[in-house]
Amino acid sequence: MIRKTAVNTAWLLLLIAVSGLVYIRLAPDDVSLVHVAPPKGATPDAPVIGTGAALFVADFTTPPQQMWELVQQVILSTPRTKYLAGSPEDGMITYVTRSLVFGFPDYTTVTVTQNEQGSRVTLFGRLRYGRSDFGVNAKRLRGWIKALETLDQAG
């Protein structure tokens, strides 16, 4: 009897876990909650990195309109990343990147503004579920900044 109860409990827990993972993978993105302006506080020399979010700022010589093209080229070439909301005309675009195995969504909002050099790009990445992303957003944003620097220097 105890063995049967343990097996049934294990199956129930497995069903609950699978249901949660299916929900995470299929839950709709609430644009009104995630398509928001990045916070202030980061500088090109000092990103702000938290347990579930990262904020990076970088300056480039490329003019803003061309910078938007480079930003979209780099970000949309990232696996499991898609456009979510916004436009260069709005001055802000939000993308969603999902993890490979479980499909956890991470949101990145990008702004490109004019500065004295050419343009300033602000990248704000954050998780939707949980408290920590184990540095995944910061790593992704660092990679995007590095790719943009390469394209900026080549152009």
Beta strands, then each sheet from edge to edge (+ up, - down):
strand 1: 48-49
strand 2: 53-60
strand 3: 81-87
strand 4: 92-98
strand 5: 105-114
strand 6: 119-127
sheet 1: 1+ 2- 6+ 5- 4+ 3-
end
